[in-house]
Amino acid sequence: MARNTIYDQFAEAYALHSEHSPANAYYDRPAVLDLAGDVAGKRVLELGCAAGVLSEQLVERGAAVFGVDREPRMVELARRRLDGRAEFDVADLSEPLDLVTDSSTDLVVASLVLHYLADWEPLLTELNRCLVADGELVFSVHHPAADWQWFGRPDYLRTELVTETWPVGGQEVSVSFYRRPLSAVFDQLHRSGFVVDTIGEPRPLPELNELSPDAYVELSSKPVFLFVKAFKVG
């Protein structure tokens, strides 16, 4: 799993940035929640919970949330934010999810985290184990077309580690993740026992146009993130 200092050394700055940034607050989280649908009474496993912003929104909609993140500082911030309304623990998604028992989860949510993994199959196999029959997986990742174009890579069909710089807390921070073709995304889901129900390429919330017209135009006209809803088979 790609290691990035932004989530430990710059944890507080990143938490503040992601809570309010146009791409996260008006585009990613609303789209993930829309795909998740009615979560009232559902047991939700959130992967890469960060500081718990999405966790809180899920709890407010009636979900029982168990969030995991690799960075202890992020887990600490999530626990502080939710103050006992959800459970959180440290877990590396490249390792078995021993904290989660078999068939104990109705819905898995993974917002902008899977692209940090070179190989999704071990994790997807674990999620298949954790989910109930016909359990759901909802996730967002960087859009394959966007990453290929942005980084100017010569081979679209290759899965590879790329690095870009994000402005966070007044500093430029390097962040690395894996770009992969669309076919690799769906091949790994299929091999791990999932059937895709919905593929989303939504527009941001309309109110973003008032707050940041430039961000609204960009998020409304370019393939930035890819949103997927899939079901466990059987």
N, C-alpha and C positions, 0 to 999 in steps of 0.2 A: 504494500500500500504506500502510495507516495506520501512522503513526510514533508510538512510545511510548517515553518515557524510562525506563520500568521495566526495559527490556532492555539499556540501556547504562549509564545513571547509577546504576541499582540492580541491576546484574547479579549480584553476589555474593549480595545479600539475596534476590533472586528465585530464584536457583539453589537456595539452602537451603530457601526456602519451598516451591517446587514439588517438591523431592525428597521432602518429608515430609507435605505437605498431604493431607487425606483425599480430596479430589476428584482429585488427580493420582496419588497413590501407591496408593490402594485402589479407584479407580474407572476413571479414564481409561487409565492405562498397562496395567493388567491386561486391560481390554476390547480395547485395540488389539492387544496380544500374542495374545489369544485369536483375534481375527479373522485375524491374520497367519498363525497356524498354525505348521506346521513350517518354520522358516526355515533349517535347516542346509544349508550349501552355496549359499545364495541370495545374489545380489548385490542389496543393499538400498540404495536412495536414501532418506535421511531428510530431509524438509523441515522447517525450523524446529527444528533439533536442540537448540537452547538449550545447556545445560551438559553434555549427553551422558548423562543418566540413562537414557532409553529406549535410546539408542545402546548403552550398556553391556549392557543386558538382551538386546538383539538379538545382540550379539557373543557373550554367554555361551550363547546358543542356537545358535551355529554360523554366523551370518550374516557376510558380508563387507560392512561398512557404510561408506558414504560419506555423511557428514552435511553439510548446508549451513545457514547461518543468516545473516541480514542483518547482525547485530551482531558486529563483530570481537571484542568482549570475550567474548561467548558462545562463539564458536569457540575462543578461547584457553582458556576453562574446560573445554570439551569435550576439547580436545587434551590438557590436563593430566590430566583424569580417565581417559581411555583409554590414555594413555601409549604410543602407537604401535599399539594394537590395532585402530584404525579410522582412516579418513581424514576430514578436515574442511576446509572452505573457506568463504569468505564469498561469499554470493550473494543477490541481491535477487530474490524470487520474482515480482515484477512485470516482470522483464526476462528475456530468453531465457537458458536454462540452458546456456550455452556450455561449461561445465566438464564436461558429461555428453555422451558420444557416442551416436549412434543405436543403438538396440537393444542397449544395454549393461546394462540393469537388469531384474531379475526381479520385484522388488517395490518399490513406492514406499510409504512410510509418512509420514503427515502428522498429527501429534498436535496438535490445538488451534492450528492456524496458518492454515488457509484463510479463516477469518472475518476476517482482517486485509486481505483482498483485496476490492476493490470488484467486480471482474470476474474470474471464475475461468477463463474460456475460453482466454485466452492461455497460462496456466500448464498447464491440462489438455491443450492441444494439444502443448505441449512435453513433457509426461509421456508422451503417446501416442508421440511420436518416440523418447523415451529407452527405453521399455519393449520387451521382446521380444514376439513374438506371444503372445497370451493372458496377457501379464503382468498383475500384480495391483496395485491401488491400494487401500490401507486408510487411512481417515482418521477423525478425530473433529472435531466443531465444536460450538459452542454450539447447543443444541436450538432450532429456530425457535419452537416454542410457548413455551419458557421465556423467551426474549428478548422476545417480543411481550408476554407477561404482565408480566414484571418491569419493563419500561420503560413500560408502559401506552400503547403507541403506537396511534393511531387507525386506521392502515391496515396490516393484517397483510401484505397482498400487496406492499408496497413494500420495496425494498432500500434501507437507509439507514444512515448512520454514527451510532452511539450511543456514549455514554461512561459508564463507571461507575468507582467508586473501590474499590481493593483495599488491604487492610492488609498491607504488606510491610516487614519489618525495622523494625517500630515506627513506620512512617510511612504516611500515607494517600497513595496514588499513583493518579492518573487514568489509565485505560486506555480507548482507543477501538478499536472494531471494527465490522464491518458485520453487521447482522441482515438476514435475508432469509427469504422463505417457503420451505416445503418444496419446492414446485413448482419454484422457481428452482434449488435444489440439483440436482434430478434432470434438469431441462431442460439445464443446462450440462454435466452428465456425458454425456447422450445426444448433444448436438450435438458433443461433442469426441471421440466414438468409444469410449465406455465403456458397458458393460452392468452394471447393478447386480445383484450376487449376494446380498448380505445387508444387512439394515438392523437395527442393534442398538440396543436400549434396555435395557441390562443393569442388574442390581443391583450394588452394591459388594461387595468381598470380605467374607465373614462376620466376619473378625477385626476389622473396623472397629467392629463393634457393641460390642466390649470396650474399644476405645481411645477411641471418641467416639460414644456412643449417639445423640446429637442429629444428628451428621453422617450416621450410618448411616440413620436414619429419613428424613432429607431426601433423600439420594441414592437411597433405595429406593422413594420414593413420588412424586417429582417428575421431570418431564422436564428434566434438567440438560444433558446432552450427547447428541449424536446420533452413532452409529458406523455407518460404511458400508464395505462391501467391494465393489469393482467390478473388472471385467476389461476389458482392452483388446480390442476387436473385431478379430480377424484376426491 
